[in-house]
Each structure stands twice: as structure tokens, then as C-alpha cells.
Amino acid sequence: MSLSPAGPAIETLGLHKRYGQVQALHGIDLSVRRGEMFALLGPNGAGKTTLFSILSTLLKPSAGTAQVLGFDVVRQRAEIRQRMGIVFQEPALEQKLSVRDNLRLMGLFYGLSFRAARERSEILLDKLGLKDVAKRETQKLSGGQKRRLELGRSMVAQPEILFLDEATLGLDVDARRNFWAEVRDFVHAGGTVFMTTHYMEEAEVADRIALIDGGQIIALDTPKQLQSLVGGGVILLATEDDVRAAAWLREQGYTPEASERGLLLVNNDPATVLPALLGAMPVKTLRAEVHEPSLEDVFLKLTGRGLDTRFGQPPQDLHGDPQ
């Protein structure tokens, strides 16, 4: 396959999408570099799926332009589809076929010769740890095995860019860890990844993250730079009367933010401030925590409300031992 024209992997200018009277996207300007892992993070209804669908050529914009690998998403869909792989949130496997035949069939769909599809399938079976189940019907695989097969199908034609739509939703921590290890290998080899995810710690391994809300990009930067918008640290307080506690905190010169988890306070030295607060609070404190700023804290600071409750951290860390 010939390489695509030089330039950004993804570029949009003034991108709008309207569903009747509902404006789903409001003038999105976005540039994704080649060879980076890029994450799109936001609550339900923010426009994630709409933007993802436009960039992966599944949906046409109402106004503005979008290019993927230098090709227009409306006029040159075929050129983009030849060069991309995609993993949907919902499985799209041929359940009655074997693992090996799923890979070979996808290779043929992409225009590979039978020999090339067969050779590429064997490489992926080995790389993704699916060789032992190569003859098994797909419907008999575990959830993690199915996701690895989905990833293999998306990579069978050696794409330049991968689109991943909440691709690990519902997987346990080990399956997610294995999935993202393969995705990182793809990026290290020069590929580009554009992904949406429900898990904040998955977004944090991206090179850059765009926070989207109300159909607009409200922040875009590296994970560390986004978290620096919050400040030194975050105090979380849950009390018997958060309304009264918030009023008292404002009287003391603090600016508490209400969230589903309790009251959030940004402070440059939270560990020092917290004991004094606990000793003077006019209401009983049920829970007090100090933590580093998270992407949810960034979103709360920018919008005044939290991300969707599903944007939580799973009970174990993707990069190490169980917490």
C-alpha cells in the first residue's frame, strides 16, 4: 500500500454536525500529529461519538472540513478506509468463523491476496497470543481474546492509523493491559492512534488529550500540562452538610467545587491545609482525601461539573500491580 500524503494524521477546520435542531459539534478545530496516541475524553453527549464517526468516515459533517492522512473524509472515504483500522465499542466479529478465518477474511476484504492474508494472519496470531485458539470459533472466546482478535482484524492490512472507540469497555484489568501493550507497539512502530475511552488512566497514557464538552474542544494538551491547570493538589471532603460546609469554606477564602464525590478544593499545599480545615469545620467530616490532580478535576475546574460517573478508575492500575 502506498503511503498517504505528508502532513498531520488528522486535521479539522470549523467542523460542525447538526441532527435536526440539535447541534452536536460546534466548529471543531483539531490537529493530530502522525505517530502519536491521541485521546478524546468527555462525558456522554459531549460529541465524542459524533467526532469519532466523522473522522472514521462513518458520518458526514454538516459544515467545515476534516482530513485523515491528507484525504477528505467526505470525498475520499475509500482512500482513508484503505489506510485505517477501526475497533468499535460493540464487537463486529464473525462469530461462527474461527479466529484464523476471521483474520484471513478481513485481509481479503482489504484487498490482500490469499497468500498475503494468510501470512499476515499467522503473524498476528503469534503477536497477539492467539495461536493456541486459532481454530476455535470466535463465539467461544473470552472477552479479552475477542478484543485481541478485534485489534488483529483492524491491523491485518497494516494500517497507518487506528480508530479505537472505547475499545476496552467491559474488559478486566489484565485484558486491558494486554490490549494497550499491543496498541503502544503499533505507535512505537510509527502508527497513529485516535481513541475514545471511559477510563481516565487509559487517557493519561496518551501523548495528548482533548477534553470535549457541548460539542466543543475545551482543552487540549499533554496529560501533565492539563493536570497543571488545576494546581498543586486536590482536597476532597464529604461532610454531613456539604452546603453549609461550602458556605463556610467560601467565608475562609476557599473556592470549593461541588461534585458527586463531595467538595473539591484546589490548593498548592493540601497536606498542610487539610488538618487545619478538619479542626475548624463547623460540620462533621465523613471523609477527607488528598490526591494529585486528575483529568476529572481538570474537567470540573473548566466546566464546574464532573465527568460522567463511568469515567472512573478501575480497581487496579494498568501499569503495575493491583492497588
N, C-alpha and C positions, 0 to 999 in steps of 0.2 A: 504494500500500500504506500502511495506517495505521501510525503509529509504535507501538512497543511501550511498555508502562508504564515510568514512570521508575524509577530505581534502578540498582544495579550491572548490568553486562553479564552477569556470571556470579557466582553465589553458591552455595556448597555448605556444608552443615552435617552433620557426622558421617557423611560418605559412606563406605560400606563396599561391597566387592564380593568375593564368595566363589565360587570354582569348586570345588565338591565340598569337599575338605578344605583347599584352598589359599586363603588369604586374600590377595587381590590388592591391595585397598585397605583401609587401617586408619583410619577416622574422619577423612577429609579435610575440613578447613575452609578455604575459599578464597573470595576476593572479587576479581573482575577489574573494573576501572573501565571505564566507557564511554569510547571514544576512545583507548584505549591499545593498544600492541602488547605482548602478554604471551607469554613463552616458558616452556615446560615442559622441563626438562633433567634427564636421569638415565640410568643405564646400562640395558642390556637387562634385562628382567624386573623393573624398578623399579615398574611400574604406569602408565607413560606412556600406552600404548595403551589400557588399560582406562579411565583417566580421560577421555582424549580421546573414546573411543567413547560413554561415558555422556553427556558434555556435548553431543555432536553427535547425540544421540537414537538411536544405533545399538545401545545396550546398556542394560539396566535395572539399577539398583543393587540390592544385597541389603538395604541399610538406609541410613537417612539421606535427605536431600533435596538436590536440585540444581535450580537455576533458571537459565535462559538468557533474557535480556531480559525478566525478570519472569514467565516461563512455566515451569511444571513440566515436567521432562524426561520424565516418565512419562505424566502426564495430559494434557499439552498439546503433544505432539510436533508435531502439524500446524502449530500457531501458530509454533513455533520454526523448523520447516523452511521455512516461507514467508518467513522473515526472515533466513535464513542461507545462506552459500555454503560449499562444502567442496572441498578438494583433497586427494585421498588419496595415499598413498605410491606405490601402483600406479596406472597410467593407467586411466581409465574413459571413454575416448573411443569414439565410433562410428567405427571405422577405415575403413569403406567410404564414409562421407559426406565431403563437402567441409568445409573449415574453416568456411565461411559457414553451411552447413546444420547443422553441429554447434551453432553458437551459436543459430541460429533455433529448432532443435528444443528446446534447453534452455529458451529463453524460453517456448515453448508449454507445456512441462512445468510451468513455474512459473505458468501461467495468464495470460500476456500475450496480447493479441490478436495476430493475424498481423502487423498493421501495426506494433504496438509492438515485437514481437520482431524484425522486420526492421530497424526504425530503431535499436534498441539494438545489434543485431549490427554494423551499419555503424560505429557509434561505437566499439565495442570493437575492431573490425578495425583501425581507424585508430590508436587509442590504444595498442594492443599491438604495433603494427608487423607486422600480419599481412595487410595489404591485398594485398600482392603475391602471397600464396599462398592467397587466399580461395577460389579454385576448385579447389585441389589436394586430392586425397584425403588424409585425415588420416594414413593409414598410410605416406605418402611424406614426411612432415615429419621434420625433425631433432628431436633430443631437446629442445633449447631451445624450438623452435617448438611442440612438443606441450605443454610445460609452460605456455607463454604461453596456449595455447588452453584448457588446463585452468583456468587462472586466469580467462580470459574467460568460460568457462561458469559458473564459480562466482559471477561478478559480473553476469551478464546481467540478473538481476531486481533489481539494485541493493540487495543485502543490507545489513543493519545490522551483521552480524558475519561474519567469515571464520574457518573452522577449517582449518588447514594442517598436515597430518601428514607431516613430513619431506618437504615438497613439492619440494625441490631436490635430493634424493638422486640422485647419479649425473650431475648436470649439471656442465659445465665452469665456470670462474670467470666468464666473460663472461655466460653464460646465467643464472647465479645472480644476478649483479649486476643484470641487466635485470629479472629476476623480482622481486627485492626492491625495486627502484625503484618498480615499479607498486604493490606492497603498501604501501609507505610513502605513496604518493599517496593510496591508499584511507584510510589512517589520518589523514592530514592533512585529508581531507575530512570527518572525523568518524566514520569506521567503527572497529570494534574487531576486533583480530586475536588469536586464541588459536592458538599454534603449538607443535609439537614439531620439533626439529631435531637432526641428527647433528653439526653444525658449531658449535664454540664461538663463533666470531666472528660467526655469524648470531644466536646467542642474545644476544650482547653489544650488538646494536643495538636490542634490545627495551627498552621503558620499565621493565619489571620482569621478574624471572626467579624461578621457583620451582624449587628443586632437590628432586627426589623420589627416595627410596630405600626399598626394602622396603615400598612401598605407603603411605608417609608423606611429607608435606612437611617437609623437614629445615631449609630456609632459604628465605626469600622477601624480596627487596628489589631495589633498582636494581642494575645491574651493578657500579657503583663501590662501593656500600655492601657488597655481597657480597665483592668483592675486598679491601676494607679489613679483613675478618675475618682475613685471612692475615697482614697486617703490611706492613713496608716493601718487602721484595723476597724473591726465592727463589733459592737456590743449588742447582744440580743437579750432582751428582758421580757419575761412573761410574768404578769402580775395578776392579782385578784381583781384589779380595776385598771385596765390599760388606759382608759380615757382620762381618769384622774391622774394617773402616773405621767401620761404625756403632757398634761397641762402643767404639772409641777416641774417636769424637765424643761419645758419651754421657759418657765419662770427663772430657772437657773442658767439660762443662756444656751441650752442644747436645742437641737432640731431633730426630734425623734420622727421616724417614719413608721407608720403602721403597716404591718404585713400579717399574713396568715400565721406566721411563726411567733409573732409578738411585736415588740417595739425595737427598731433598729437605730443605733446611734453610731455615727462615724466619728472616730477620734484618733489623733496621732499617737496617743499612748493609752490604749484602752485598758491594759493590765493595771496601770496605776490608778486610773479614774474609777474603775469598777468598784473597788472596796469602799471608797468614799460614797458612791451613789447608793450602795446597798445599805450603808449605815444611816443614810438620811432620808431614804424613800418614805413617803407618807402612807404607802400601801404595802401589803405583804408581797414579796417577790417569790414567785413559784419556780422560776428557772432563770439562770443567768449564764451566758456563754460569751466567750471572746474568740473570734476567728479572723483569719485573713479574708480580705475582700473576695467575694465570688462573683461570677458573671451575673447571678441573680441580684446581688447587691448593686452591681452597676446598672442593671435594668431598672431596679427600684429607684435609684438616685436620678436616673434620666426621665422616668415616666411617673414616679410617685406610686407605682404599684408593682407587685411581684409578677414573675413569670407564672405560666400555668403550673399547677401543682405537680404535674407529671415531670416537670423539669427538675427532678431531684437527683441526688446522688444515690446510686445503688449501694448496698451494704458492704461491698468490697471494692478495693481500689484496682483499677485496670493495670497498673504498672508495678504492683508489688503483692505483698501478702495480704490476707484478709485483715481488715482493721479490727 
